[in-house]
Amino acid sequence: MKPENTEQWTPVPPVVTPGARDAAPPSDAIVLFDGKGLDQWVSAKDGSPAKWNVAGGLLTVEKKAGNIETRRRFRNYQLHLEWRVPKGVTGAGQGRGNSGVFLASTGPGDAGYELQILDSYKNATYVNGQAGALYKQHPPLANAMRPPGEWQTYDVVWTAPVFAADGALTSPARVTAFQNGVLIQNDAVLSGETLYIGKPFYRPFKDAPIKLQAHGDPSAPISFRNIWVRELASP
Ligand code: MG
C-alpha cells in the first residue's frame, strides 16, 4: 500500500461561505426568520398566514394564535434558532417560558417531534421535559441555560425516520443538538413522536414542516430571532 491508495479525491464537498459572524446564515441556508416578516410561516391549524408578533427584529409567540410552522417541508437538515425567555418571567415547572421546536410536524396541534423550549434556569421539572429534552424521551445531556432575558441558541441536526412502502420503520429519527454551544443531544434515537401522554410510536411520513409551539402556559411569551436551516442529503 502507498499513501495514495487511501486518499479520496471525489466527490469534492460543496463550498459554503460561512456567515459574517458565528450563527449568521451561511451561503446555502434557507432563512426562515431574519427579523422582518413571517412569509416563511403559516398557522399550523389551517395554513393561513402566521399571526405571531414581529417587532424590533424579533418574533414573539402569540399564544391565542396557536402553533406556527414553515411553509416548506424538510427531510434531513441542520437548524439554527435563537430564543429568549423574557426577563422577570413568572411561573414554575412546565408553566414558565414553555414553547418548543417540532423538528418534524406531523399534524396539527403538538403532533410531531419536539425539542423542548422552556425556562430551565433554576426551574425544576421532569428532566425529560426540561429545555433541551426530546420531549418525554431524552433528557438533555447538560443544562446549558442562560438566565431569563438572555438569548439562547439551538443548533440541531435532524435525521428524519425512514419508512418502507408498507409503512414499516426502516430507520428511526435521530437528533444531535447544542444549546449555547454545549452538546445536549448526541445522536439520540427517538422511539416515535414525542407524546404528552403514553408511549411513543411512529406514524409514516417523508418530509414535514418545522413547527414552533404556542404553549398555553400563563407566563409571558418567549421570543425568537435568527432562524435558518440547511438541507442535508439523506445519509
Ligand atoms: Mg413545549
Boltz pocket constraint, residues with backbone or C-beta under 6 A from the ligand:
constraints:
  - pocket:
      binder: B
      contacts: [[A, 98], [A, 99], [A, 100], [A, 114], [A, 115], [A, 116], [A, 117], [A, 213], [A, 215]]
      max_distance: 6.0
